[in-house]
């Protein structure tokens, strides 16, 4: 696999392949000089290291060596198995922490000034800080609150499984997207969506962004089917629809696409290109581990708190901040011991560092200094 070369990748961001990373050859984007204090940026789903392109150079200008890998299962990183029936333990959370430790060793980085994780990268960054605070000395979590490590005996009781029957029994039958993403059919549904991958990504990113009028966010009162049914359909789907069918209902108009300053058609094409080659199964395996007990080792950290300085950055119009009732408050008060603040960016939806990079950088600058 070759490094990423694309006109939309800002000049000054370097792309390379790093071999011998816990069984992987890992694709990494970098900015800033090696030897400076390091920042490790961990992307989410369905994203890539490329998702950090708007903040990498400004972070490097602050004096950091910025490192953003394609995580296991994503992009140009190879060495993982994309078969649905393959062993899931390589995708377990503790092994994803091992991936980052192996990458830092290969880059001769003893410790990072901060790990910064967005969406699925948020729990990975959080567990990095929880397990190895000597290596990951600060942690900024974005768009997905971290309520703490799984409690003893709970690593197989995925909340999406617990609520499935209640959602299906609603007058408008529904299903949780975690449950759907864990199914055998999900990857094929995404790869063969009738509109094509570019249109799927455009609809999916629009639906979860601050541009979509329905993202008027408020706290939910509890983990009940009736409360969860208030979430948009990209989180609590209609029972018999696929994700491509779900987001197709909210496809932006050509005028809305043309007005989308934070994601051009050329940038959107990178996601379609990369996922068209790699598929989605690697990312979906992260959801599947929640149902299989693959994360049982993390129960050893039940009740432990992240000891290093921690903060949260999200969009004020991001339902991801509130999709798990109580998680935001647990992160602020119980899961962390040195809380440095919650920053909700006005107007931003789920893709906060892409939708509002300057506001995201302002929050990070305050936290990192």
SULNORPE-V230886 format. One line per field, one symbol per residue. ss: DSSP state (H for helix, E for strand, - for the rest). burial: b if it has 9 or more other ideal C-beta (glycine too) atoms within 8 Angstrom, else e. Layout:
BEGIN
ss = ???
burial = ???
END
This chain:
BEGIN
ss = -------------EEEEEEEE--EEEEEEEE------EEEEE------HHHHHHHHHHHHH---EEEEE--------E----------HHH-HHHHHHHHHHHHHH-----E-EEEEE-HHHHHHHHHHHH----E-EEEEE----------------HHHHHHHHHH-----EEEHHHHH----HHHHHH-----HHHHHHHHHHH-----------------HHHH-------EEE----HHHHHH-----HHHHH------HHHHHHHHHHHHHH--HHHHHHHHHHHH---HHHHHH----E--EEEEEEE---HHH-----HHHHHHH--E--EEEEEEE------HHHH-HHHHHHHHHHHH-
burial = eeebeeebbbeebebebbeebeebbbbbbbbbeeebebbbbbbbbbbbbbbbbebbbbbbeeebbbbbbbbbbbbbbeebebeeeeebebbbbbbbbbbbbbbbebbebebbbbbbbbbbbbbbbbbbbbebbebbbbbbbbbbbbbbbbeeeebeebbbbebbebbbebeebbbbbbbbbbeeebbebbbebebebbbbbbbbbbbbbbebeebebeebeebbbebbbebbbbbbbbbebbbbebbbebbbeeebbeebeeeeeebbbbbbebbeebbbbbbbbbbbbbbeebbeebbebbeebbebbbbbbbbbbbbbbbebbebbebbbeebbebbeeebebebbbbbbbbbbbebbbebbbebbe
END
